[in-house]
Structure formats: C-alpha cells, structure tokens
Amino acid sequence: MQSDTRTITEHFRSSELEPEKVRIAITLPTFRRPEHLVETLNSLEALNAGDHAAVVVMDNDADGLDGATAAAEWLQTSRLNGLVIVAHQRGNCHAYNAGWETALQTFAGLERIAVIDDDELATPGWLDRLRETAERTGADLVGGPQTPVFSDPSLQGCSKHPVFRPHYDRSGPVPILYSSGNVMISRAVLDAMPRPFLDPAFNFIGGGDSDFYRRAKAKGFGFAWCAEAAVMETTPSRRTEFSWLNARSLRNGAISAIIEKRQNPGAAGRVRRMGKSVALLLASPLRGVRMWARTGSAVAGLYHFQVAVGRLMAEAGLVNEQYRNPESN
C-alpha cells in the first residue's frame, strides 16, 4: 500500500498479516529510538493478542529509517503481525495521522485503534483492559496511566511532580482525556473527525492530542479512564532537571491558553483568558505551598506559577517548541 508518496510510504508488511481479521490496530510512532522500539514491540508481543490485533509502526525519521529497519527485522520473526510505514513529514501529529489513516485504509473490519509510544512498555493485559473498559462504560475513548520509570532509580521520587502524575486515579467515565501516549479510540471517532486528525500546528509544542479530544467531545463522544491499563514510560534523568521541568510546565500552560483561544476566539475570549491567567497567577503562591507540602518538592510547588506564566507568554506569542529537538526532550 502506498497512500500518498509525498507523505506516507509502506516500508514492510508481515507475510502472514491477514488484514480482514484485524479488529484492533496498535499504532506505534517512533523517532530515532530503535533499541527501545524493539523493547516496546516485545511488550506488545507478550500480550498474545492474536490475529484480531496488528501493530502499525510509524517511523518519522525518513532520512535515517533506523526505527523502520528495526521494526521490519522484528516483525519477520514475531507472533504479532503488522506493518511499518514511513511518515515523511516531520512532527508527532504527522506521525499519528499517518498511522491512523493507514490503519483505516488497511483494515476494513477495524473497530478500535490503540496508541503506545516508543519509549513505553505495555503491562500485562494492557490491550484487553482498555477494550473491556470501553465496552463496560460505552466510552469512545479510553485512556490509561503513563507510569514514569526513571533511568536512575534514585530519582523515582520525582514522579510526584505534576507533569508525571496521571490526571485520574480511578477507573470509569471521565470528562475528557489529555494524552495520546496510552489510549484506545473507537472507529466511530475516527470516521466522524475531519482530516487531519491531529492539527499539525501542534507538531512541535505538543497538545495536538488535547485539541483532538476537545473537538471529539464537542461532537458528543464520551471518555473513560482505566487505571489498570498502565504503560511504563522510560524516563531519562534529564527530565528531572529544573530546565526540562520548567519548560514542560510553561508549555502546559501555553497549550491550555491556545486551546481556549480556539474555543473562544476574538476580543471577548481574550479578555476571559487573560482574566483566568491572572487569577491563576495570583492563586499560584498558595497552591504552590500546598503542592510543596503534599509532594515534599519545592520544584513541584512552582508548577501552578509556571503554568500561569506559560499562559501569559502564549498570549504574547511566546511558545516553547519542546519537541523541535527531540533528542533533548
């Protein structure tokens, strides 16, 4: 299959793949992490999902193709079938869009897609638990925790920082989701949403998933959380450094302001956003002290202040493209 020679090309397909049997596609974007990609694929193979599931690996490095090469070699001997594509346009939104579009075009009987990133490992039962939660709750989109596993075990206490904490603690229906790193989405959502699924404007700042969820909610789709369907996210030590945490916190604030601007454009919307941002800034010292007391981390205590500042910076057009240089992310 060659969907669009300018943007997507097929690199490899399992010889035993039977597209007509596939009901769940596990989409796996990758960029210059071939070693960990194989570990992620190993964790998926261990799920023993059967012929009704297949993996779609999307390599977003059209120049190097290390991920595509590693995935193709792995698929040649794996019980898990699938295909490897190359998303030629750089950016995480382009990679996700390429995988989701390919899954829809390849698997006529597709019912759901699941998403896992190339720095994550699926826990036992991950896929089944997401599906069971979707069926039990009737939700169209189901998310689960991305549990950080720090490369330096002595840093595991940093998991208390808000940027590493899941948004929900209990399984069941929730108002909305925020991350695409661990999610299952029904076919109905993809059929209803306009293309591209994720807006490329968010390619290098992140937030394309949050914007997608907001638009899906506006169309009436429902959300749920499965606390038991965790993925383990390998987290390098640099993500515990103040510079990275500060950049991520500012970025989170900027994304919230950008999405609110899309919901309420114009002068009146700007006044409301600015008012909210100033209110968050004024409330941040007290909220920060409470966060510090709860986590024992002064750095975590700065989070609410940083989010408020990030929102105000976004109003001035100052948004950190944290994904522009993925090697330092």
N, C-alpha and C positions, 0 to 999 in steps of 0.2 A: 504494500500500500504506500502510495506517495500522495499525501493530502495536498500539499502546496509546496512546490520546490523552493519557494522563497523563504518559507518559514519552518516547515516540518518535513523531515525525511525519515523513512524507516531504515534502521541500521541492522536489526536482527529480529528473527521470529523463531520461536521454538518449533521444531519439526513436528512435535506431537500436539501442538496447540489446536484445539477444536473450538473456534470462536462461537459456534452455535450453542455450545454447552455453558458458556460463561455467563454468570449472573452478577458477579461482583468483580470489579476491576480495582486492583490496588495500585494507585498511581504514586510513583516514587520519583520526585525531582532530584537531580544530582548536579553538583558543580565542583569538580576538582577534589573529590573525596573518594577515590576508587577503593581504598582499603576499607574505609568504614562502610561504604556502599555494600561491599560483599558481606560484612557483618550484618547489616540491615536485611539483606536478602536471606542470609542464613536464618535469621529470626522469623522471617515470613515462611520459609520452607518448613520450619519446625511446627507451624500451626496446623499442618496437614489439612489444608482447606479443601483439597480435592479438585476435580475438573470444573466445578462451578465457579472457581476463582482463578484469576490470572493477574499477573503483575505487568504494569506498563512503566518502564523506566524512561525518564525524560532527561537526557543529557543536555545541559545548557551551555556546554563548552564546545562549540562547533569547531574550534581550532585544534584543541588538544585531543578530545574524544577519549580521554582516559576512562571516564565513567562508562561510556558506551562499550568500550572494549572489554572492561572488567565484567560488566553485566552480561554481555554476549557469551563470554567464556563460561561464566557461572551457569547460565541457562542451559548450556549444552549438556550438562550432567545433572541438572536439578529435577526433582519431582514436581516442582512448581513451574508451570509453563507461563509464557508471556512474550512480550516483545520489547524491543529497545528502539526508541526514536531519538532524533536529534532536533531540539528546538533551537533554530538558528538565531533567533532574535534574543539578545541578552536581556535578562531580567526575570525575577521569580514569577511575576504574573504571566509572562510569555510562556514560561515552562509549564506552569499549572494549566494554562489554557490549552497548550498543545497536547498534554496528556489527557485532559478531559474530552477534548474534541476527538482525539484518536480512539479513546475507549468507546464513545458513542458511535463512531463510524465502523469500528471493527466488530463489536459485539452486539448483534441485533437484539438479543434477549436480555441485554443489560438491565438490571434492576437498581443497583447501587454502585457508587464508587467509594472507596476508602482512600485516605491520604496518610502517608507517613513520610518523614523527611530522611535524608541520607545520613543524618547524624543521630538517628534514633533507632531503638531496638523494640520490636513488638514483644509484649509479655504474653505468656501462655493464655490462650483463649481470647486474645485481643479482638480478632475479627468477629467471632461469634458473639462476644459480649456487646459490641457495638450494634450488631444486627438485631440481637434479642431485645435490646433497649429500644431500638427503633420500632420493632413490632409491638412491644408491650405498651409503649407510650403513644404510638401513632405519629411520632415526630418525623419530620422530613430530613432533619439534620441533627446528628448526634455527635457530640464531642467528648473527649476524654483527657485526662491529665497528661502533661509532658513533664515527667519527673526528672529533674536535673541530676546527673551523676558526674561529679567533678573529677577531672583527671588527677587532681591532688586530693585524696580523701580527707585531708585535714581541713579542706575548705568547704566541706559539706554543710556546715552551719550557715553558709551564705544563702542556702536555699530558702531562708526565711525572708529574704528581700522580696518586695512585691513583684519585681519583674520575673521572678521564678515561681511565684505562687499561682496555682490554678484559680480560676475565677469562681469555681463552685466546689463544695465539699461533698455534696450528697447527690446520688443518682435520682433522676426524674426530670420532668419538664422544667425548662428554664426560659427566661425571656429572650435570650439571644446568645450566640457564641462569639468568640473573638479571634481564635487562632485556627489556621488550617493545618497545623502540624500533626494533628490527631483528630480526624473527623471522618464520618460516613455521611454521604449525601445521596438522597434518592434520585432516581432517574427523572421523576416528575419535576424536581427543582431545575435540573439542567435543561430539560425540554422547555421550561417556561421562561428561563432567563435569557436576555439578549446576549449576543456575542459582541466582543469577547467577554467571557465570564468575569474575569478579574480585570479591572481597569489598569492598563499599563502605566498610567500616571503614577501608580504606587510602586512601580518596579523596584526602585532603589531606596525608598523610605519605609517600605512595609505598609501594612494597613489595607492592602487590596482585599484580603480576606474579610476584614471587618466591614468594609464598604459593601462587599458582596452579600454578607449576611444581612446588613441593613436593608438592602434592596430586596432580598428574598423575604424578609419579614414584612415589608410593605406589600408584597404580593400575597400575604396570608399564610406562608409556610411556617411550621412550628419547629421548635428546638427542644433538645433534651441533652442531659449530661449523664455519662456513665462513669462513675468514679472507679469502677473495677476494670475499665479498659485502658490501662495506662500504657504509655510508651516511655522508655528510658532514654533520656536525651544526654548524649555525651557532651559535656560542657568543659571547654578548655579553661585553664586558670586565668587567662586574660579577661574573661568575663566577670571575674571577681574584682578587677581593678576599678578604681574610682572613675577613671576616664570613660571606661566602657559603660558602667552603670549610669553615669551621668548622661552620656549620650543616648542610652536607651530610654531613660526616664524622660528626657526632653523630647525625644521622638514620640513617645507615647502621648505626651501632651499635644504635640503638633498634630498627630493623626486624629485625635479626638476633635480638635478645632476644625480641621479640614473636612471631616465627615459631617460635622454640624453645619458647616458652611454650605455643603451640598444639599443638606436637608432644608436649610432656611437661608437662601441667598438674599442679597440686597441689603439696603441700609438698616432696615429694622432687624434683620437677622444678625448683622454685625454688632449692633448695639447690644443685643441679647448675649451674644458670645463674649463680647468684651466684659459685660457685667458679670457673667458667670466666671470668667477667668480672673477678674479682680477679686471676686468673692472667694474663689478657691485660694488665691494668693494670700488674702487676709486670714483665711482659716488655716493655712498650712502650718504656722508655728505650733498651734495647739494639737493639730492632727499629727504633726511630726513628733512631738513629745510623746504622744500616746503610742505611736508606731515604735519609737525608740524603746519605750518601756516594755512593749509587747515582744519585740524581737531581740532586744539587747544590742542592737546595732545602730550607731549614730548615723551611718551612711544610709541605712534603710529609712531613718527618720527624716531624711531630706527629700524623700520621694515625692510627697504631695507638693512641696515647694517647687521641685524641678518640673513636675507636670504642669503646674500653673504657669511657670516661666516659659515652658515649651509652647503652650497655647498662645501666649502673648507674642512669642517670637514668630509663630506661624502667621499671625495677623500681619506681621511686618514682612512676610515672605522669606523668613529665615528658617529653613527646614533642613535638618541634618540627614543626608542620604547615607545612612549607616550601611546599606547593602551595596553601595557603589564599589567598595573594595572588600569583597567577601573574605579574603584571607585575613583581614584584621577584625572581622566581625566576631 
